[in-house]
Amino acid sequence: MDVVSGIDLAEVVAKLECHGRTAIIEAGSPDMSAVPAQWAAIARSGDAEERRLFALSRWNRDFLDLIPGYAAALRTKLVDVRVCALSGEGLILLYFFDESDPTYSMTIGWDPASFGAKEPIFWETIPAPARTFLREAHAGYTLSGDWEACGMIAPHIMTTLAGAWENPDGIPGWYDTWWPDREPIDSRRLLYVTHSTPDYALSTSPDLPPGQALTYYDGEINVVDFAQELDKIMLTGIRPAVIDAG
């Protein structure tokens, strides 16, 4: 148990080891030499508040302005950040949020060096502050469960909504879905960014005005403001009742 932040690190490692060998890296760890310079201070620090501040210093201000609700949660509910080595994924940051009931939620931030050699398809449809975050702060930031929820998927695995749903030639019955007052958008022209639950997806598209996005939930399509919806979806990782699908 980390007596400073109250996080049971042995339990954290046990949760992540289903993905492969897992180790928390701190001062004196054999993997310390592999920690990138921008995370070294986090790994070396013995103080949870100091680690939290070091980690947040990497987040670009214009992205935080895009997600004000989640930015507030980072200030008030984030209790610790740890550097972790995860087999097959390299180094990641683990963000721990105080939920009080039951204990904490855990979010993963990937090393920006893992961005990949190429930009995802329709990359420019993601607002610029979010693209900066994915390039410079974390090349992917999601809940620790399925690595897609409540944040933004790692760019190196971003694909179209059709591809993500394993229908690369187009989602069957897509045009039978309820659409708002606009022309339907081909599921192959939607960049899948994240979800709050597997059936509530957020995507961007070159066929939408800048700053807008599309949500799919239970057979219903809505065009939404990307920033507002991303803020809501990210908050579901801390407060699961935030999304209102109605």
C-alpha positions in Angstrom: 0.0 0.0 0.0 1.3 3.5 -0.9 0.8 5.2 2.5 0.9 8.6 0.9 -1.9 8.3 -1.7 -3.7 5.2 -0.3 -3.3 3.2 -3.6 -2.6 -0.5 -3.2 0.1 -0.8 -5.8 0.2 -4.6 -5.6 -3.5 -4.6 -6.5 -2.8 -2.3 -9.4 -0.1 -4.6 -10.7 -2.4 -7.6 -10.3 -5.1 -5.9 -12.4 -2.8 -5.0 -15.2 -0.9 -8.3 -15.4 -3.6 -9.8 -17.5 -2.0 -7.7 -20.3 1.5 -9.0 -19.5 4.4 -8.3 -17.1 3.7 -5.1 -15.1 6.0 -3.1 -12.9 5.6 0.2 -11.1 8.8 2.2 -11.7 10.2 4.4 -8.9 13.6 5.6 -7.7 15.9 2.6 -7.5 13.9 0.4 -9.9 15.9 -1.6 -12.4 13.8 -0.1 -15.2 14.5 3.5 -14.1 17.0 4.1 -16.9 14.3 3.4 -19.5 12.0 6.2 -18.2 11.8 9.1 -20.7 13.2 12.4 -19.5 9.8 14.1 -19.2 8.6 11.4 -16.8 11.8 10.9 -14.8 10.8 13.4 -12.1 7.5 11.5 -11.6 9.2 8.2 -11.2 11.8 9.6 -8.8 9.4 11.5 -6.5 8.3 10.1 -3.2 5.4 12.5 -2.9 2.0 11.9 -4.5 1.1 15.6 -4.9 4.5 16.3 -6.5 4.0 13.4 -8.9 0.5 14.8 -9.8 1.8 18.2 -10.5 4.7 16.9 -12.6 2.3 14.9 -14.7 -0.2 17.7 -15.2 2.6 20.1 -16.3 2.7 18.0 -19.5 -0.9 18.8 -20.4 -1.4 21.6 -22.9 -3.5 24.5 -21.6 -5.7 24.8 -24.7 -6.7 21.1 -24.3 -7.6 21.7 -20.7 -9.7 24.7 -21.7 -11.5 22.4 -24.2 -12.5 20.0 -21.4 -13.2 22.3 -18.3 -15.2 19.7 -16.4 -12.4 17.1 -16.6 -9.8 19.7 -16.0 -11.6 20.5 -12.7 -11.5 16.8 -11.8 -7.8 16.7 -12.5 -7.4 19.5 -9.9 -9.7 18.1 -7.3 -10.0 14.3 -7.7 -6.6 13.2 -9.1 -4.7 11.8 -6.1 -1.6 10.2 -7.6 0.3 9.4 -10.9 2.7 6.6 -11.3 5.1 5.5 -14.1 4.5 1.9 -15.1 6.2 -0.6 -17.4 3.6 -2.8 -19.2 4.7 -5.7 -21.4 3.9 -5.1 -25.0 2.9 -1.4 -24.4 6.2 0.0 -23.1 6.0 2.8 -20.5 2.7 4.4 -19.4 1.5 6.8 -16.8 -1.2 5.6 -14.4 -3.6 8.3 -13.2 -5.5 7.5 -10.0 -8.7 9.4 -9.2 -10.4 9.3 -5.8 -13.9 7.9 -6.2 -14.5 7.3 -2.5 -17.0 4.6 -3.6 -15.5 2.0 -3.9 -11.9 3.2 -3.9 -10.4 4.8 -7.0 -10.5 4.8 -10.8 -7.4 4.3 -12.9 -6.7 5.9 -16.3 -3.7 5.1 -18.6 -1.7 7.7 -20.5 0.6 6.4 -23.2 4.1 7.6 -23.9 4.0 10.3 -26.7 6.9 8.4 -28.3 4.3 5.6 -29.1 2.3 7.9 -31.4 3.5 5.9 -34.5 5.1 6.8 -37.8 1.8 7.9 -39.5 -1.1 10.1 -38.5 -4.5 8.3 -38.3 -6.9 8.6 -41.2 -9.0 11.9 -40.9 -6.5 13.1 -38.2 -7.2 16.7 -39.1 -10.9 16.4 -38.0 -9.8 16.2 -34.4 -9.6 19.7 -32.9 -6.0 21.1 -32.8 -5.7 21.2 -29.0 -6.6 17.5 -28.7 -4.1 16.6 -31.5 -1.4 18.5 -29.6 -2.3 16.6 -26.4 -2.0 13.3 -28.3 1.4 14.2 -29.8 3.0 15.9 -26.8 1.4 14.7 -23.6 -0.1 11.3 -24.1 -0.4 9.3 -27.4 -3.7 7.8 -26.0 -5.5 8.4 -22.7 -8.2 5.9 -21.7 -9.6 3.9 -18.9 -7.5 0.9 -17.9 -10.1 -1.6 -18.8 -10.5 -1.9 -22.6 -8.1 0.9 -23.5 -10.7 2.7 -25.6 -13.1 4.2 -23.1 -13.5 7.7 -21.6 -10.6 9.5 -23.2 -9.0 9.3 -26.6 -7.7 6.1 -28.2 -4.0 5.7 -29.0 -3.4 7.2 -32.4 -1.5 4.2 -33.7 -4.6 2.1 -33.4 -7.2 4.8 -34.4 -9.3 3.8 -37.4 -12.7 4.4 -38.9 -15.8 3.5 -37.0 -16.5 0.9 -39.6 -13.0 -0.6 -39.0 -13.3 -0.4 -35.3 -16.6 -2.4 -35.4 -14.9 -5.0 -37.7 -16.9 -4.0 -40.8 -14.2 -2.2 -42.9 -16.4 -2.1 -46.0 -19.2 -0.3 -44.1 -21.4 -1.1 -41.1 -24.4 -3.2 -42.2 -27.7 -1.4 -41.8 -25.9 1.9 -41.1 -28.3 3.9 -43.3 -31.3 2.4 -41.4 -30.1 4.2 -38.3 -32.1 7.2 -37.2 -30.3 10.3 -38.5 -30.9 14.0 -37.6 -31.8 16.5 -40.3 -28.8 16.0 -42.4 -27.3 13.7 -45.1 -26.0 10.4 -43.5 -22.2 10.1 -43.2 -20.6 6.9 -44.5 -19.3 4.9 -41.5 -16.0 4.6 -43.4 -15.6 8.4 -43.2 -15.9 8.5 -39.4 -12.7 8.5 -37.2 -13.5 6.6 -34.0 -12.1 8.6 -31.1 -13.6 7.0 -28.0 -16.7 5.6 -26.2 -18.2 5.9 -22.8 -19.8 2.4 -23.1 -19.3 0.0 -26.1 -22.6 1.2 -27.6 -22.0 5.0 -27.1 -19.3 6.0 -29.6 -17.8 9.4 -30.4 -16.4 10.0 -33.9 -15.2 12.9 -36.1 -15.5 13.2 -39.8 -14.3 15.4 -42.7 -18.0 15.6 -43.6 -18.8 17.6 -40.5 -18.1 21.2 -39.8 -14.9 21.8 -37.7 -15.4 21.2 -34.0 -18.4 19.0 -34.5 -18.6 15.2 -34.0 -21.0 12.4 -34.2 -22.3 10.1 -31.5 -23.9 6.8 -32.0 -26.1 5.2 -29.2 -28.6 2.4 -29.5 -29.4 3.0 -33.1 -29.5 6.8 -32.8 -27.2 9.3 -34.4 -26.6 12.9 -33.1 -24.3 15.6 -34.2 -22.6 17.3 -31.2 -19.9 19.7 -30.2 -16.7 17.6 -30.0 -15.3 19.4 -26.9 -18.4 19.3 -24.9 -19.1 15.7 -25.6 -15.5 14.6 -25.0 -15.6 16.4 -21.6 -18.7 14.5 -20.7 -17.3 11.2 -21.8 -14.0 11.6 -20.0 -15.9 12.4 -16.8 -17.8 9.1 -17.0 -14.5 7.5 -16.1 -14.7 9.2 -12.8 -18.5 9.7 -12.4 -20.3 7.0 -14.4 -23.7 8.8 -14.3 -22.6 11.8 -16.3 -23.7 10.7 -19.8 -27.3 11.4 -20.7 -28.2 9.5 -23.8 -31.6 11.0 -24.1 
